Structures are given as C-alpha cells and as structure tokens.
Amino acid sequence: MKRSRCHDRPSTNAGGPGCRICAGAGFLNYPSLIRKTPRKPIRIFLQSGANDLNWEFGHWPLANQQMAAALEWAGYDYRFVFGNGSHSGKHGAAILPDALRWLWRD
C-alpha cells in the first residue's frame, strides 16, 4: 500500500500533552519512543510558545522542547519555532506560509 506524502510532513501548532485523549495516547512517551525507534522518512514542523499551557495535564512548552530535542537527537529533518505566545493559533497562523514552504521544499 502506497502512503500519501501528506503523512510524511506533519506540522503542529501549540501541540502538547494537555488533553485526556493526548495523554491517554501516550503523548508524554513520544520523545522516548523517538529516541528508541528507527528514524522514519518524514519531515516535521513544530511551533510552540513560552506562555502556552502549564496545567494538570502537562507543561506544553516543555513537552514541545523535549519533542524537538528527541527529533534532533534521532537525526530527523525537523524545524522547531518557539515564540512568546500563549495557547492560541495566532503565532501558528502567522508563520503557516513559511512552515508549509519549509515542509514541502524539495
């Protein structure tokens, strides 16, 4: 079965462990899994803000920093943009054109 190239170019804006669904799916384990499994042929774009959520389900800025560190350690083609924003789509929307150009470059 041939996969669409869309699955090879994930992008997150203010992504994090902060919901019951994400936490239940093992989001906090992803950095560890990235370090322990063979690298996949994907390119990843992450965006987060220093003032994102820090609540009962986790610390989103720290979770994104840990994810970026794991991606770097494992040798992934990734880009992590860390701003000062809070949990909103403003920063992600502002950089979306650049993010898409970066993700889909040849």
C-alpha positions as CSV (number, residue, x, y, z in Angstrom):
1,M,0.0,0.0,0.0
2,K,1.4,3.4,-1.0
3,R,1.0,6.2,1.5
4,S,0.2,9.7,0.7
5,R,3.1,12.2,1.0
6,C,0.8,14.2,3.4
7,H,1.7,11.7,6.1
8,D,5.4,12.4,5.6
9,R,5.1,16.1,6.5
10,P,3.4,16.6,9.9
11,S,3.0,20.0,11.4
12,T,1.9,21.0,14.9
13,N,1.0,24.4,16.3
14,A,0.9,24.6,20.1
15,G,0.8,20.9,20.2
16,G,1.1,19.2,23.6
17,P,0.1,16.6,26.1
18,G,-2.7,18.6,27.6
19,C,-5.8,16.8,26.8
20,R,-7.1,13.5,28.2
21,I,-7.0,12.0,24.7
22,C,-3.4,13.0,24.0
23,A,-2.3,11.9,27.5
24,G,-4.1,8.6,27.1
25,A,-2.5,8.0,23.8
26,G,0.9,8.3,25.4
27,F,1.9,11.8,24.2
28,L,4.4,12.1,27.0
29,N,6.1,8.9,25.9
30,Y,6.7,10.2,22.3
31,P,10.2,11.7,22.9
32,S,11.4,8.5,24.4
33,L,9.9,6.5,21.6
34,I,11.5,8.7,19.0
35,R,14.9,8.1,20.6
36,K,14.3,4.3,20.7
37,T,12.9,3.5,17.3
38,P,14.5,3.7,13.8
39,R,14.2,7.0,12.1
40,K,11.2,7.4,9.7
41,P,11.5,9.2,6.4
42,I,9.5,12.2,7.5
43,R,10.0,16.0,7.9
44,I,8.4,17.6,10.9
45,F,7.4,21.2,11.8
46,L,6.7,22.2,15.4
47,Q,5.5,25.5,16.8
48,S,5.0,26.4,20.4
49,G,5.0,29.4,22.7
50,A,6.7,30.1,26.1
51,N,3.3,31.1,27.6
52,D,1.4,28.0,26.4
53,L,-0.5,25.8,28.9
54,N,1.0,24.6,32.1
55,W,-1.8,22.7,33.9
56,E,-2.8,19.4,35.4
57,F,-2.2,17.5,32.1
58,G,1.3,18.8,31.5
59,H,3.6,21.6,30.6
60,W,3.1,22.2,26.8
61,P,6.2,24.4,26.2
62,L,8.4,21.9,27.9
63,A,6.8,19.0,26.1
64,N,7.5,20.6,22.8
65,Q,11.1,21.4,23.7
66,Q,11.5,17.7,24.7
67,M,10.0,16.6,21.4
68,A,12.3,18.9,19.5
69,A,15.3,17.6,21.4
70,A,14.4,14.0,20.7
71,L,13.9,14.7,17.0
72,E,17.3,16.4,16.8
73,W,19.0,13.5,18.7
74,A,17.4,11.0,16.3
75,G,18.6,12.9,13.3
76,Y,15.1,13.9,11.9
77,D,14.6,16.7,9.4
78,Y,12.6,19.0,11.7
79,R,12.1,22.6,12.5
80,F,11.0,24.0,15.8
81,V,9.8,27.6,16.1
82,F,9.4,28.7,19.7
83,G,7.8,32.1,20.3
84,N,6.5,34.0,23.3
85,G,2.8,33.3,22.6
86,S,0.1,31.6,24.6
87,H,-2.2,28.7,23.7
88,S,-3.7,30.2,20.6
89,G,-3.5,29.9,16.8
90,K,-2.1,33.4,16.3
91,H,1.6,32.6,16.0
92,G,1.0,29.4,14.1
93,A,-1.3,31.2,11.6
94,A,1.3,34.0,11.2
95,I,4.1,31.5,10.3
96,L,1.9,29.0,8.4
97,P,3.0,30.0,4.9
98,D,6.7,29.7,5.8
99,A,6.0,26.4,7.6
100,L,4.3,25.0,4.6
101,R,7.1,26.1,2.3
102,W,9.7,24.6,4.6
103,L,7.7,21.3,4.9
104,W,7.2,20.9,1.1
105,R,10.6,22.0,-0.1
106,D,12.4,19.6,-2.4
